[in-house]
Amino acid sequence: MSVPTLDASLDALVAVLVAGPDVKSVSNLAGKTVAIDDRYSEQSISRVRTAMAAAGALQVELSKGQTTAINRLVSKEVPAAVVGLVSVNAAHSFPEIPRFRIFQVPLSPRSSPAKP
């Protein structure tokens, strides 16, 4: 029995996006740079970019860095960070973070729009 790879099961995932308090919706990130950890494949990053565009954030640059995505957000280097590609159930149990907003961006084009 083979175990599916992360990239093979992206349709069942959502990107958990943590943003500063001034970001009211995913569409506020249009044209901005969003941090993502370098552990994600180019296929995953492409899917996140497509999902963010579907949620209204066109021309988002997903940027890898030597510092973790969440640390780049906390240091105000970027307005938002993708902190995980997780199942819908895991995304619903993601803890609130004081002074930050959490968005769920479905990676499947068949899914509903991003949920706050």
C-alpha positions as CSV (number, residue, x, y, z in Angstrom):
1,M,0.0,0.0,0.0
2,S,1.5,3.3,-1.1
3,V,1.3,6.4,1.0
4,P,0.2,9.5,-1.0
5,T,2.7,12.3,-1.1
6,L,1.8,15.8,0.1
7,D,1.6,17.1,-3.4
8,A,-0.6,14.3,-4.6
9,S,-3.2,15.1,-2.0
10,L,-3.3,18.9,-2.3
11,D,-7.0,18.9,-3.3
12,A,-7.9,18.0,0.3
13,L,-5.8,20.7,1.8
14,V,-6.1,24.4,2.8
15,A,-3.3,26.9,3.2
16,V,-3.4,28.4,6.6
17,L,-2.5,32.1,6.1
18,V,-1.5,34.3,9.1
19,A,-1.7,38.0,8.5
20,G,-1.2,41.2,10.3
21,P,-4.3,43.0,11.8
22,D,-4.5,45.5,8.9
23,V,-5.2,42.6,6.4
24,K,-9.0,42.4,6.5
25,S,-9.3,39.7,3.7
26,V,-7.1,37.6,1.5
27,S,-7.8,40.0,-1.4
28,N,-5.9,42.7,0.6
29,L,-2.7,40.8,-0.2
30,A,-3.0,41.4,-4.0
31,G,0.3,42.5,-5.4
32,K,2.1,41.9,-2.1
33,T,4.8,39.5,-0.9
34,V,3.7,36.6,1.3
35,A,6.3,34.5,3.1
36,I,6.2,30.7,2.8
37,D,8.7,28.2,4.2
38,D,11.2,26.6,1.9
39,R,10.0,23.1,2.8
40,Y,7.2,23.3,0.2
41,S,7.7,22.1,-3.3
42,E,7.3,24.4,-6.3
43,Q,4.1,22.5,-7.2
44,S,2.7,23.3,-3.7
45,I,3.7,26.9,-4.0
46,S,2.1,27.2,-7.4
47,R,-1.2,25.7,-6.0
48,V,-1.1,28.2,-3.1
49,R,-0.6,31.1,-5.5
50,T,-3.5,29.9,-7.7
51,A,-5.8,29.5,-4.6
52,M,-4.9,32.9,-3.4
53,A,-5.7,34.4,-6.8
54,A,-9.1,32.6,-6.7
55,A,-9.6,34.2,-3.3
56,G,-9.0,37.7,-4.8
57,A,-5.3,38.1,-4.1
58,L,-3.9,38.5,-7.7
59,Q,-0.2,38.8,-8.4
60,V,0.9,37.6,-4.9
61,E,4.6,36.8,-4.7
62,L,5.2,33.8,-2.5
63,S,8.7,34.3,-1.1
64,K,10.9,31.7,0.6
65,G,13.6,32.9,2.9
66,Q,16.3,31.7,5.3
67,T,14.1,32.8,8.2
68,T,10.8,30.9,8.8
69,A,7.7,32.4,7.3
70,I,6.1,33.2,10.7
71,N,9.3,34.9,11.9
72,R,9.3,37.1,8.8
73,L,5.7,38.0,9.5
74,V,6.4,38.8,13.2
75,S,9.3,41.0,12.2
76,K,7.0,42.8,9.8
77,E,9.2,41.9,6.8
78,V,5.9,40.7,5.1
79,P,2.2,41.4,5.7
80,A,1.3,37.6,5.8
81,A,2.8,34.1,5.9
82,V,1.6,30.7,4.8
83,V,2.2,28.6,8.0
84,G,0.9,25.3,6.8
85,L,-0.9,23.2,4.2
86,V,-3.2,21.1,6.3
87,S,-6.5,19.3,6.2
88,V,-9.7,21.3,6.6
89,N,-10.3,19.7,10.0
90,A,-6.8,20.7,11.1
91,A,-7.3,24.2,9.8
92,H,-10.5,24.6,11.8
93,S,-8.6,23.7,15.0
94,F,-5.7,26.1,14.3
95,P,-5.4,28.4,17.4
96,E,-6.1,32.1,17.3
97,I,-3.0,34.2,17.6
98,P,-3.4,37.6,19.4
99,R,-2.9,40.6,17.1
100,F,-3.0,38.4,13.9
101,R,-5.7,37.3,11.6
102,I,-6.0,33.7,10.3
103,F,-7.4,32.8,6.9
104,Q,-8.0,29.4,5.3
105,V,-7.4,29.3,1.6
106,P,-8.7,26.1,0.0
107,L,-6.2,24.6,-2.5
108,S,-8.9,22.9,-4.5
109,P,-10.4,25.1,-7.2
110,R,-13.7,23.3,-6.5
111,S,-13.8,24.6,-2.9
112,S,-15.6,27.6,-1.5
113,P,-13.8,30.9,-1.2
114,A,-11.3,31.6,1.6
115,K,-12.9,31.7,5.0
116,P,-11.9,34.1,7.7
